Amino acid sequence: FSKEKHCPQKYNLSCIMVLPNCQRKGYGRFLIELSYLLSRKEWQVGTPEKPLSDLGRKTYETYWGFKIIKQLLSC
């Protein structure tokens, strides 16, 4: 997990690395959630550094899919 302290592009996340034996256990989603929590604490709106890798894009799509479903089910 890497996040720049002062980033003019407003990236909230620079790098996530989950080792192969730890993949598909929710660690990537946890680190994405942590990056958004840190951004909210700093009163910053941000986005992950681009371009995303294929696995990074898939992880973000999964993360936001879960967030949308959770929000819809709570209504």
N, C-alpha and C positions, 0 to 999 in steps of 0.2 A: 504494500500500500504506500503510495507516495502522493503528497499534496504540496504544491508550492505555497509558501507563506504569503508572498505578494506576487500576484499574477495579473498583468494588465489585460489579458484575454478573458479573465473571469473563469478560468477552469477550476472546478471544484475537485478534480481528481486527475492526477497525471499518470499513474501507473497502478495496476493491480496485477499481482502475480500469485496464482494459486498453483501449488505444485501438483503434478499429475495424480499422485496417490491421494490427494485431498479434494480433487475436483468432483463435482456433482453432489456435494454435501451442503451446499448453501453458503459457503464461505465468500464467494464472489458477491452474492446478493447482500450478505452482511456488510462487506466492505463498501459497497455502493451506498447502502443505507447510512453507514457511518460517515461517508463523505457528505451526504446531504444534511445529516445532523450537524456536522461541523460548519457547513455553509450557513445553516439557519442560525446557529449560535453566533456567527460572525456577521450576521445580517447581510449576507452576500447571496446573490442569485448566480448560479454557475452551471457549467456544463462540463462533461468530461473532455479531456484533451483529444483532439482529432488528428488524424483519422483513427477510428477504432479498428482493432483487429477483428477478424471474423468471430472469434470466441467472445471478445469484448462486446461486439454488437449484439450477439445472441444473448449474452448475460444481461445487458441493459434491456433488451426486448422482454425477456422473462421477468425481470424486476418490475418493469412498468406494467406488464400484463397482470402480475399478482397485485400490484397496488390498485389498479383500476377495478379488478374483480372484488377486492376487499372493500373498496369504497362503494361499489354498487350493491354489495350484499349488506352493507351497514345502513342503507337507506330504508 
